[in-house]
Amino acid sequence: MLRKIRRTLAVLFFACITLLFLDFTGTLHAWLGWMARVQFLPAVLALNVGVVAALAVLTLLFGRVYCSVVCPLGVFQDFVAWLGGRGKRRKYRFSYSPARRWLRCGTLALFVAALVAGVGSLVALLAPYSAYGRIASNFFRPVYLWGNNALAAVAERVGSYAFYETEVRVAGLPTLLIAAATCAVLVVLAWRNGRTYCNTVCPVGTVLGFLSKYALFRPVIDPEKCRDCGLCARGCKAACIDYRNRRIDYSRCVACMDCLDVCRHGAVGYRFRTKTAASVPGAAAGKRTESAAPADTGRRNFLTGTGLLLGAAVARAQEKKVDGGLAVILDKRAPHRITPLVPPGARSLRHLATHCTGCQLCVSVCPNHVLRPSARPETLMQPESSYERGYCRPECTKCSEVCPTGAILRLTADEKSAVQIGHAVWVRENCVPLTDGVECGNCARHCPAGAITMVASDPASPGSPKIPVVNEERCIGCGACENLCPARPFSAIYVEGHEQHRII
């Protein structure tokens, strides 16, 4: 029964979190957005003390239930391991292996150092929730959108508009390659050895492993009933059951309850911590029990690892279009920006770099296709704004609503309209009135801040072609001018980013 309950909750969490990355309407986040905020690392980076404390208490009570129920990457590995275990020959294919403490602690130390130094690209590579987010965004989402567009086409033919088509775009090549490599490594490890990633690489698993050693409820082997069949060890995807010595490594146990299900003699039970195997009447003499396990320094390791992690968080998350004359319209190309653009709620480049884990949730939910993963080595996979496909509408606050780490702080539409993330820069060589001798003024007409004025290009000749003049003090950097400029392939006006945002 415990295993069925755990599996049911895991499937629900996994399905709902996956839908957060697939939903292009942004409506599901109002109901399910809390599931992203209860992920361990995002909660730490957002300094969400209540969530972190709740997860710590949950682990102290029931072990690493977070890893087997709440973490989408853990559930994804379980699904792959289940597929790899189909068939009688592979059903009981795991075996006990000693803990690789040096690798776990070394990875955690590297992760904490990356947090302190603000190396967001390395943090994004190791963060489990973000790793799954990239897999869902780059591989599951396009399939989901293609399916939606197929339904929309069918519905339109029968006169129904219950579905509508949306543009399917794939992330940049660096992010796509990293997502593919991460997915390939996880699939191979989970197919062959179950939870190897969780118990050797994942920094969140290591931190929670320090706590789970002291869990009040956990699986216990009864030496009186054990027949040394080894089924529990061969069915343990965490490779943490040493059945010969009747011992379980609770720092690696993910509380999946599989051992309870496979044991045919009732020797494995989920019990209160004080009720150890040694307390069972008539326990076999001479056999090592749980109470005989050598003492370790887990408490010290936990305090050190968790303190470093929390301290680091505080210190620092198609078709070609044609015009009416059937002339091909060239696609816009992104200009070279000296300073990259980041969403208004990010406050500054440094704030985003030190809090963002590159989970791609904001990229997935952006309705205007403004956000995309960065290809810069120092901010790899973190969101940047670019205006070839759309512009950052002042009334849209989707990215700030869904960010679980606090890298993009929540803003109202009024607050966003007053945040300056950059300023527009005019490029004379590309401006249509000067190159083609026609009137334009698109940039001034569509500027929501009224920061652009059209003036005569020759002050001495009022009838000369009009060109834009930008009032940098009023410009908020939304990109409406850049996106709606008719010049191709480069706009005659583009937005240069600011390292530190300011209120105007």
C-alpha positions as CSV (number, residue, x, y, z in Angstrom):
1,M,0.0,0.0,0.0
2,L,2.8,2.4,0.8
3,R,4.4,1.8,-2.5
4,K,1.1,2.4,-4.4
5,I,0.6,5.7,-2.5
6,R,4.1,6.8,-3.3
7,R,3.8,5.9,-6.9
8,T,0.4,7.7,-7.3
9,L,1.7,10.9,-5.7
10,A,4.9,10.7,-7.8
11,V,2.9,10.4,-11.1
12,L,0.6,13.3,-10.1
13,F,3.6,15.6,-9.3
14,F,5.5,14.5,-12.4
15,A,2.5,15.1,-14.7
16,C,1.6,18.5,-13.2
17,I,5.2,19.8,-13.3
18,T,5.6,18.6,-16.9
19,L,2.5,20.4,-17.8
20,L,4.0,23.7,-16.4
21,F,6.7,23.4,-19.1
22,L,4.2,22.4,-21.9
23,D,1.5,24.9,-21.3
24,F,1.8,27.8,-23.8
25,T,-1.3,29.6,-22.5
26,G,0.1,30.4,-19.1
27,T,-3.1,29.5,-17.3
28,L,-1.9,26.4,-15.5
29,H,0.6,28.3,-13.5
30,A,-2.2,30.0,-11.5
31,W,-3.1,26.5,-10.2
32,L,0.1,24.5,-10.3
33,G,2.8,27.1,-10.1
34,W,3.4,26.2,-6.4
35,M,4.8,22.8,-7.5
36,A,7.8,24.6,-9.0
37,R,8.3,26.7,-5.9
38,V,8.4,23.7,-3.6
39,Q,11.5,22.3,-5.4
40,F,14.4,22.3,-3.0
41,L,17.0,24.3,-4.9
42,P,14.6,27.0,-6.2
43,A,13.3,27.4,-2.7
44,V,16.8,27.8,-1.3
45,L,17.7,30.4,-4.0
46,A,14.5,32.3,-3.4
47,L,15.2,32.2,0.3
48,N,11.8,30.6,0.9
49,V,12.5,29.5,4.4
50,G,9.1,28.0,4.9
51,V,9.5,25.6,2.0
52,V,13.1,24.6,2.9
53,A,12.1,24.0,6.5
54,A,9.0,21.9,5.4
55,L,11.2,19.8,3.1
56,A,13.8,19.3,5.9
57,V,11.1,18.2,8.4
58,L,9.6,15.9,5.7
59,T,13.0,14.2,5.2
60,L,13.6,13.9,9.0
61,L,10.3,12.2,9.3
62,F,10.1,9.9,6.3
63,G,13.5,9.9,4.6
64,R,14.1,11.1,1.1
65,V,10.5,11.2,0.0
66,Y,11.2,14.4,-1.8
67,C,13.5,12.5,-4.2
68,S,10.9,9.8,-5.0
69,V,7.8,12.0,-5.1
70,V,8.4,15.7,-5.6
71,C,11.6,15.9,-7.8
72,P,10.6,15.5,-11.4
73,L,14.1,14.3,-12.4
74,G,13.9,11.5,-9.9
75,V,10.5,10.3,-11.1
76,F,11.8,10.5,-14.7
77,Q,14.7,8.2,-13.8
78,D,12.2,5.8,-12.1
79,F,10.2,5.7,-15.2
80,V,13.3,4.9,-17.4
81,A,14.4,2.3,-14.8
82,W,10.9,0.7,-14.9
83,L,11.1,0.5,-18.7
84,G,14.6,-1.0,-18.5
85,G,13.4,-3.6,-16.0
86,R,10.6,-5.1,-18.1
87,G,11.0,-8.9,-18.4
88,K,11.8,-11.6,-15.9
89,R,15.6,-11.5,-16.6
90,R,15.9,-7.8,-15.9
91,K,13.4,-7.4,-13.1
92,Y,15.9,-8.0,-10.3
93,R,19.0,-6.6,-11.9
94,F,20.4,-4.2,-9.3
95,S,23.0,-4.9,-6.6
96,Y,24.5,-3.3,-3.6
97,S,27.4,-0.9,-4.1
98,P,29.3,1.0,-1.4
99,A,28.7,4.8,-1.3
100,R,31.1,6.9,-3.3
101,R,31.3,9.6,-0.6
102,W,34.2,11.4,-2.2
103,L,32.3,11.9,-5.4
104,R,29.1,13.0,-3.7
105,C,30.9,15.5,-1.4
106,G,33.2,16.7,-4.1
107,T,30.2,17.4,-6.4
108,L,28.4,19.3,-3.6
109,A,31.5,21.3,-2.8
110,L,31.9,22.2,-6.5
111,F,28.2,23.2,-6.7
112,V,28.4,25.4,-3.6
113,A,31.6,27.0,-5.0
114,A,29.7,27.8,-8.2
115,L,26.9,29.3,-6.3
116,V,29.2,31.5,-4.3
117,A,31.2,32.6,-7.4
118,G,28.0,33.2,-9.4
119,V,28.9,30.7,-12.1
120,G,25.3,30.2,-13.1
121,S,26.1,27.9,-16.1
122,L,27.7,25.3,-13.8
123,V,24.8,25.5,-11.3
124,A,22.3,25.0,-14.2
125,L,24.2,21.9,-15.3
126,L,24.0,20.2,-11.8
127,A,20.6,21.4,-10.6
128,P,18.1,18.5,-10.9
129,Y,14.9,20.4,-11.3
130,S,16.5,22.6,-14.0
131,A,17.9,19.6,-15.8
132,Y,14.4,18.1,-16.1
133,G,13.0,21.5,-17.2
134,R,15.4,21.6,-20.1
135,I,14.5,18.1,-21.1
136,A,10.8,18.9,-21.0
137,S,11.2,22.2,-22.8
138,N,13.4,21.0,-25.6
139,F,11.9,17.5,-26.3
140,F,8.4,17.2,-24.8
141,R,7.2,20.7,-25.5
142,P,7.7,20.7,-29.3
143,V,5.8,17.3,-29.6
144,Y,3.0,18.8,-27.4
145,L,2.8,21.9,-29.6
146,W,2.7,19.9,-32.8
147,G,-0.1,17.8,-31.4
148,N,-2.0,21.0,-30.4
149,N,-1.5,22.5,-33.9
150,A,-2.8,19.2,-35.5
151,L,-5.9,19.4,-33.3
152,A,-6.4,23.0,-34.2
153,A,-6.2,22.3,-37.9
154,V,-8.8,19.5,-37.5
155,A,-11.1,21.6,-35.3
156,E,-10.9,24.5,-37.8
157,R,-12.1,22.2,-40.6
158,V,-15.2,21.3,-38.6
159,G,-15.9,24.9,-37.7
160,S,-14.6,24.7,-34.1
161,Y,-12.1,27.1,-32.5
162,A,-11.6,25.2,-29.2
163,F,-7.9,25.0,-30.2
164,Y,-5.6,27.5,-31.8
165,E,-2.3,27.1,-33.5
166,T,0.9,28.4,-31.9
167,E,4.4,28.7,-33.2
168,V,6.8,25.8,-32.5
169,R,10.4,26.9,-31.9
170,V,13.3,25.0,-30.6
171,A,15.9,26.5,-28.2
172,G,19.3,27.6,-29.3
173,L,21.8,25.0,-30.3
174,P,24.0,25.1,-27.1
175,T,21.0,24.6,-24.9
176,L,19.6,21.9,-27.1
177,L,22.9,20.0,-27.1
178,I,23.2,20.3,-23.4
179,A,19.6,19.1,-22.9
180,A,20.3,16.1,-25.3
181,A,23.5,15.2,-23.5
182,T,21.9,15.4,-20.1
183,C,18.9,13.3,-21.2
184,A,21.2,10.7,-22.8
185,V,23.3,10.3,-19.6
186,L,20.3,10.1,-17.4
187,V,18.6,7.5,-19.6
188,V,21.7,5.3,-19.8
189,L,22.4,5.5,-16.0
190,A,18.7,4.9,-15.0
191,W,18.2,2.1,-17.6
192,R,21.3,0.2,-16.3
193,N,21.6,1.1,-12.6
194,G,18.5,3.1,-11.5
195,R,19.2,6.1,-9.2
196,T,23.0,6.4,-9.9
197,Y,22.7,10.1,-10.7
198,C,20.8,10.8,-7.6
199,N,23.2,9.1,-5.3
200,T,26.5,10.1,-6.9
201,V,26.1,13.5,-8.6
202,C,22.9,15.3,-7.5
203,P,23.8,18.0,-4.9
204,V,20.2,18.1,-3.6
205,G,20.3,14.4,-3.1
206,T,23.5,14.7,-1.1
207,V,22.2,17.4,1.2
208,L,19.0,15.5,1.8
209,G,21.0,12.3,2.3
210,F,22.7,13.9,5.3
211,L,19.2,14.5,6.8
212,S,17.7,11.1,5.9
213,K,20.2,9.3,8.1
214,Y,18.2,10.5,11.1
215,A,14.7,9.9,9.6
216,L,12.2,8.7,12.2
217,F,10.5,6.3,9.8
218,R,12.5,4.2,7.4
219,P,12.8,0.6,5.9
220,V,14.3,-1.9,8.4
221,I,15.5,-5.5,7.8
222,D,14.4,-8.0,10.4
223,P,17.2,-10.6,10.7
224,E,14.9,-13.1,12.3
225,K,12.8,-13.3,9.1
226,C,15.5,-12.6,6.5
227,R,16.5,-15.7,4.4
228,D,19.4,-14.1,2.6
229,C,17.6,-14.4,-0.8
230,G,18.9,-11.0,-1.8
231,L,15.7,-9.9,-3.6
232,C,15.6,-6.6,-1.7
233,A,19.1,-5.7,-2.8
234,R,18.5,-6.8,-6.4
235,G,15.3,-4.8,-6.5
236,C,16.8,-1.6,-4.9
237,K,17.4,1.0,-7.6
238,A,19.4,3.1,-5.1
239,A,21.9,0.2,-4.6
240,C,21.8,1.0,-0.8
241,I,20.8,-2.4,0.7
242,D,23.6,-4.6,2.0
243,Y,21.5,-7.7,2.7
244,R,24.4,-9.8,3.9
245,N,25.0,-7.5,6.8
246,R,21.3,-6.6,7.2
247,R,22.1,-2.9,6.7
248,I,20.6,-0.1,4.7
249,D,22.5,3.1,3.7
250,Y,19.8,5.6,4.6
251,S,21.7,8.5,3.1
252,R,21.1,7.0,-0.3
253,C,17.7,5.4,0.3
254,V,15.0,7.3,-1.6
255,A,12.0,5.8,0.3
256,C,10.6,4.2,-2.9
257,M,9.2,1.2,-0.9
258,D,10.3,-1.3,-3.6
259,C,12.1,-3.4,-1.1
260,L,8.9,-3.9,0.9
261,D,7.1,-5.1,-2.2
262,V,9.7,-7.6,-3.4
263,C,10.5,-9.2,-0.1
264,R,8.7,-12.6,0.0
265,H,9.3,-13.3,3.7
266,G,8.1,-10.0,5.3
267,A,11.6,-9.3,6.5
268,V,11.6,-5.7,5.3
269,G,9.3,-3.2,7.0
270,Y,8.8,0.5,7.1
271,R,9.1,1.2,10.9
272,F,9.7,3.9,13.5
273,R,13.4,4.5,13.9
274,T,13.7,3.2,17.5
275,K,12.2,-0.1,16.5
276,T,15.3,-1.6,15.1
277,A,16.0,-5.2,14.2
278,A,17.9,-5.7,17.4
279,S,14.7,-5.1,19.4
280,V,12.9,-7.9,17.7
281,P,12.6,-10.9,20.2
282,G,14.7,-13.9,19.2
283,A,16.8,-12.0,16.8
284,A,19.5,-14.2,15.3
285,A,22.7,-14.0,17.4
286,G,25.9,-13.0,15.8
287,K,24.3,-11.2,12.9
288,R,25.0,-7.5,12.4
289,T,21.9,-5.4,12.9
290,E,21.1,-1.8,12.1
291,S,22.1,-0.7,15.7
292,A,25.5,-2.2,15.2
293,A,26.3,0.0,12.2
294,P,29.5,2.1,12.8
295,A,29.0,5.7,13.8
296,D,29.6,8.3,11.2
297,T,30.0,12.0,10.9
298,G,26.8,12.6,9.0
299,R,25.4,15.2,11.3
300,R,28.6,17.3,10.9
301,N,28.5,16.8,7.1
302,F,24.9,17.9,6.9
303,L,25.4,21.0,8.9
304,T,28.4,21.9,6.8
305,G,26.8,21.2,3.4
306,T,23.5,22.8,4.2
307,G,25.1,25.9,5.7
308,L,27.3,26.4,2.7
309,L,24.3,25.9,0.3
310,L,22.1,28.4,2.2
311,G,25.0,30.8,2.7
312,A,25.7,30.8,-1.0
313,A,22.1,31.5,-1.8
314,V,22.1,34.5,0.5
315,A,25.4,35.8,-1.0
316,R,24.4,35.7,-4.5
317,A,19.2,32.0,-9.9
318,Q,9.1,28.1,-40.7
319,E,7.4,29.6,-43.1
320,K,8.7,32.6,-45.0
321,K,6.4,35.5,-44.8
322,V,5.5,37.6,-47.8
323,D,4.0,41.0,-48.2
324,G,1.0,41.9,-50.4
325,G,3.1,41.7,-53.5
326,L,4.4,38.2,-52.7
327,A,7.9,39.5,-52.1
328,V,9.8,37.5,-49.5
329,I,10.2,39.3,-46.2
330,L,13.6,38.6,-44.7
331,D,13.7,37.4,-41.2
332,K,15.0,39.8,-38.6
333,R,18.5,39.1,-37.2
334,A,19.5,39.9,-33.7
335,P,21.9,42.9,-33.3
336,H,25.1,42.7,-31.4
337,R,24.4,44.0,-27.9
338,I,27.3,45.1,-25.8
339,T,25.2,44.5,-22.7
340,P,22.6,41.7,-22.8
341,L,18.9,42.3,-22.0
342,V,17.3,40.5,-19.1
343,P,13.6,40.6,-17.9
344,P,12.5,43.6,-15.8
345,G,12.1,41.6,-12.6
346,A,15.7,40.4,-12.8
347,R,16.9,43.8,-11.3
348,S,20.4,43.4,-12.7
349,L,22.6,41.0,-14.7
350,R,24.3,39.9,-11.5
351,H,21.1,39.2,-9.6
352,L,19.9,37.0,-12.5
353,A,23.2,35.2,-12.8
354,T,23.4,34.3,-9.1
355,H,19.8,33.1,-8.7
356,C,18.8,31.6,-12.1
357,T,19.3,27.8,-12.6
358,G,18.4,27.8,-16.3
359,C,15.2,25.7,-15.9
360,Q,13.6,27.4,-19.0
361,L,10.2,27.8,-17.3
362,C,10.1,31.5,-18.1
363,V,11.2,30.8,-21.7
364,S,8.4,28.3,-22.1
365,V,5.7,30.6,-20.7
366,C,6.7,33.8,-22.6
367,P,3.7,34.5,-24.9
368,N,5.7,37.0,-27.0
369,H,8.7,34.8,-27.8
370,V,11.0,37.4,-26.3
371,L,12.9,35.2,-23.9
372,R,15.4,32.6,-25.1
373,P,18.3,30.7,-23.4
374,S,21.6,32.5,-23.5
375,A,24.5,31.1,-25.5
376,R,27.1,33.1,-23.6
377,P,29.5,30.8,-21.6
378,E,29.2,32.8,-18.4
379,T,25.3,32.8,-18.4
380,L,24.7,29.7,-20.4
381,M,21.0,28.6,-20.5
382,Q,19.8,31.6,-18.5
383,P,17.1,33.8,-20.1
384,E,17.9,36.7,-22.3
385,S,15.6,39.0,-24.2
386,S,15.7,39.5,-27.9
387,Y,13.1,41.2,-30.1
388,E,13.2,39.5,-33.5
389,R,10.0,37.6,-32.9
390,G,8.1,40.0,-30.6
391,Y,8.6,42.6,-28.0
392,C,8.2,42.7,-24.2
393,R,4.7,44.0,-23.7
394,P,4.4,46.3,-20.7
395,E,1.2,44.6,-19.5
396,C,2.7,41.0,-19.6
397,T,4.2,39.7,-16.3
398,K,4.2,36.0,-17.0
399,C,8.0,35.4,-16.5
400,S,7.9,37.1,-13.1
401,E,4.9,35.0,-12.0
402,V,6.4,31.6,-12.8
403,C,10.1,32.0,-11.7
404,P,10.6,29.7,-8.7
405,T,14.0,30.9,-7.7
406,G,13.5,34.6,-7.3
407,A,15.8,35.3,-10.2
408,I,12.9,37.2,-11.8
409,L,11.1,39.0,-9.0
410,R,7.3,39.3,-9.2
411,L,6.1,42.6,-10.7
412,T,2.7,44.1,-11.4
413,A,2.0,45.6,-14.8
414,D,2.3,49.1,-13.4
415,E,5.7,48.3,-11.8
416,K,7.0,46.8,-14.9
417,S,6.1,49.8,-17.0
418,A,8.4,51.9,-14.8
419,V,11.4,49.6,-15.0
420,Q,14.1,50.5,-17.5
421,I,16.1,47.5,-18.6
422,G,17.8,49.3,-21.5
423,H,17.5,52.1,-24.0
424,A,16.9,52.4,-27.7
425,V,19.7,53.2,-30.1
426,W,19.1,54.6,-33.6
427,V,21.2,53.2,-36.5
428,R,21.2,55.8,-39.3
429,E,22.5,53.4,-42.0
430,N,19.5,51.2,-41.7
431,C,16.7,53.8,-41.4
432,V,14.1,53.4,-44.2
433,P,13.3,57.2,-44.7
434,L,17.0,57.7,-45.5
435,T,17.7,54.6,-47.4
436,D,14.5,54.3,-49.4
437,G,13.2,57.9,-49.3
438,V,9.8,56.9,-47.8
439,E,8.0,58.0,-44.7
440,C,7.9,55.6,-41.8
441,G,7.7,56.5,-38.1
442,N,6.8,53.0,-37.0
443,C,9.1,53.3,-34.0
444,A,7.5,56.5,-32.7
445,R,3.9,55.3,-33.3
446,H,4.3,52.1,-31.4
447,C,6.5,53.2,-28.5
448,P,4.4,52.6,-25.3
449,A,6.5,55.0,-23.3
450,G,6.4,57.9,-25.8
451,A,10.2,58.0,-25.8
452,I,10.6,58.5,-29.5
453,T,9.9,61.6,-31.5
454,M,10.2,62.1,-35.3
455,V,12.2,65.1,-36.4
456,A,13.4,66.4,-39.7
457,S,16.7,64.8,-40.7
458,D,18.0,68.2,-41.9
459,P,17.1,71.0,-39.4
460,A,17.5,73.6,-42.0
461,S,14.9,71.9,-44.3
462,P,11.6,71.1,-42.5
463,G,10.5,69.0,-45.5
464,S,13.4,66.6,-45.3
465,P,12.7,63.0,-44.3
466,K,11.9,62.5,-40.7
467,I,14.1,60.4,-38.4
468,P,13.6,59.2,-34.8
469,V,15.1,60.8,-31.8
470,V,15.2,58.8,-28.6
471,N,14.6,60.2,-25.1
472,E,16.8,57.8,-23.1
473,E,15.3,59.0,-19.8
474,R,11.8,57.8,-20.8
475,C,12.7,54.6,-22.8
476,I,12.1,51.4,-20.8
477,G,13.7,49.1,-23.3
478,C,10.6,47.1,-24.2
479,G,11.8,46.6,-27.8
480,A,8.5,47.6,-29.6
481,C,10.5,49.9,-31.8
482,E,13.1,47.3,-32.7
483,N,10.5,44.6,-33.4
484,L,8.2,46.7,-35.5
485,C,10.9,48.5,-37.5
486,P,10.4,47.5,-41.2
487,A,14.2,47.5,-41.9
488,R,15.6,44.1,-42.7
489,P,17.5,42.0,-41.8
490,F,18.7,44.5,-39.1
491,S,16.4,47.0,-37.5
492,A,17.2,50.7,-37.8
493,I,16.7,51.0,-34.0
494,Y,17.6,48.4,-31.4
495,V,17.7,48.2,-27.6
496,E,21.0,48.2,-25.7
497,G,20.8,46.5,-22.2
498,H,21.7,47.9,-18.8
499,E,23.7,46.0,-16.2
500,Q,21.6,47.5,-13.5
501,H,17.9,48.2,-14.0
502,R,16.4,51.4,-12.7
503,I,13.0,52.9,-12.0
504,I,11.9,55.8,-14.1
